[in-house]
């Protein structure tokens, strides 16, 4: 979802929209699939902020619906 890299079993991971460290949970609605590099790079940045940084098609959108 962030960099649009083609995912496979070696580089795919799950990322929490609201990080566990910020009281997020493991529910399906709080998880997206992304590459390991983006997951590591994002850290605790807010989901929408990081999405707009990494994926230019979301940069100018006020509301993002996934």
Protein Blocks (a to p, Z undefined) as FASTA:
>chain_A
ZZopacdfklgccddfbafklopafbfklcccddfklmmmnmmacfklmmmmmmmklmmp
mbdcZZ
